[in-house]
Amino acid sequence: MGKPNWQIEKQPAWLVVAIKKTISSLPGGYAEAAEWLGVTEDALFNRLRANGDQTFPMGWAMVLQQASGTKYIADAVSRQSNSVNVPLVEIEDVDNDDINQRLMESIEWIGKHSAYLRKATADGVIDEAERERIEENSYQVMAKWQEHLTLLYRVFCPPEKVNAPGCSPERSGAIKSMCVEK
């Protein structure tokens, strides 16, 4: 009896696409990626081949994502997990304009979403290309909305200290941002 596809697929195509997009976003492309990782370009290509016998280590992918300043890999993993990646920023760098900017971006994406839906459903059928476009846009709507809410609460809600026995809150990450009820 064969294994289900999800058990066989050790390096899914969606992950390879995200890694390649991340590498391509580096100014030096594959040459720069190889330099960051201390490997040859051939080592990168070998690990990104379809049906190859090598896989691209997740640690490498994360190094390249950080070097590129992108979130293609994190977004791809989130999408595959049926969730949304919400990047966090340093609170010291945030002001009301940043919070409002995220809200405006979310509203802009919602407007695009509405336009895409009208166009896609005009003929009574959503084809594969239309679906991909709607899904990409929907992801952006959700991500920008969550960025807005996360920043809003992190800036304007006092932190609630949570006691983690045996650990200081700073080390354990046991401080949650919660709003105080009035």
N, C-alpha and C positions, 0 to 999 in steps of 0.2 A: 504494500500500500504506500503511495507517494505522500510526501509531506505537503501540507498546505503552502500556497505561494508565499505567505508572509514568513514562513519558517525558512524557505529556500533563499529568499532574496536577502543576501548579506550586505549588498551595497545597492540600494534602490536608485533608480534613474533620477528621481526628484532630488536626491542628495547630490548626485554627480552634477546635475545641472546647477545647483546652488554653489557647489565648490568651484566649478568652472567660471561661473559668473563672478564669484569673489576673486578668483585669480585674474580674470580679465579686467577687473576694476583697479588692480594695482598698476601704477604708472609703467612699470617694467614688465607687466604680464607674467608669463611663465618663468622667465629668467629671474625676475625679482622674487617670485614665490620660492623658487629653488634656493635662492640665496638666503631667504628668511629661514628656511627649514634645514639648510646645510646638506642638501641633496642635489642630484642632477635633475635637469629638466626631464630626461628619460624616465627617472624614478617617478616623477609626477604623472607623465603620460601613461606609464605602465599601470599605475594605480587607478586611473580614470577610464581605462578601456572598458567598453561593453563586453561582457562575458570573459573578462580577464580573470586570472587566478590570484591577483593581488587586490587588496582593498586599501582605500585611502584612510589612514588613521584619523579618528575624530580629533585627537590632539593637534594634528597638523592643520586640520580644517579650522579649528578655533584660533590657532596662531595666525593663520592667513586672514581670518575674519577680523581679528583685532588689528593686524597690520594694515588692512584695507580701509578700516573705519566703516565698514558696511555691516549689515545684519541679514544678508541673504540666507546664510545657513540657519541662523536662529529662526528667521521667518519661515523657512521651509520645514524645519522640524516642528514648529508650532502649528503650521497648517496641517501637516501630516498627523499631528496629535489632536486635531480638531480644537485648537486653542489659538490665542493671539499673543504674540510677543510684544510686550510693552517695555520699550527701553526706558531705563531710569536715568535721570540726570542729577548732577550735584545740586542740591538745594541752594547752596550759596550762589549759584549762577542763575537762579530763577527769579523772575519778578512777575508782576501782574501781566505785563505785556506778553511774556512767554506763555503763561496760562491761557490768556485770551487768544493767542496765536494758534494754539492747539485746537481750541474750540472752533475758530474760524476755518482751520484746515479740515476739521471734521465736517463742518457744514458744507464746505466746498465739495468734499468727496460724496456727501449725501446728494447734492445736486447732480453730480456726474452719475451717481447710481440711478437716480430717477430717470435721467435722460437715456442711460443704457437700457433700462427696463422697458421704457416706451418703445425704443427702436427694436429691441430683441423680441418683444411680444407682438409687434405690429402684424407679423404674418402668422401668428398663432403657434409658433414653434421656436424654441430656443435651441440653436445649433451648438455644436461643441465650441467653436470659436467665441460665440456670444457668451456661453456659459463661463469659459475661462476668463473673459473680460469682466463679467459680473462678479465672479468669485474674487479676482484680484482687487477690484474696486471695493467690494464688501469688506475684504480683509483690511484695506486702508481705512475705511470708515470706522471699523471697530478699533483698530490700533490707535488712530488719532483721538477717538473719543476716550479710550482708556488712558492715553497719555494725559489728556486734559484732566480727567478725574483724579488720576494719581498725583499729578502736580498740585492740583487744587487742595487735596487732602494733606499732602506732605507739607505744603507751605502754611496752610491756615488752620490745621488741626494740631493741637498740642499732642506730643507723643505720650502714649500710655506705656508705663514701665511694666514689664512682665517679669516675674521672678523665675529665673531658671536656676534651680539648686546647683551649687558647686561651680557656677560660671558667672562671670561678670556680664552684665547686659551688653557691654560694648563688644566683648569677645564672642558672645553667643548669638548675637544678632537678635536678642530677645526684646527689642524695643519696637513696638508696632505703632504706627501712626493711626490714631483714632480720634474721632470728633467727640468733644465733650457735649453731653446732652444739656440743653438749657431748659 
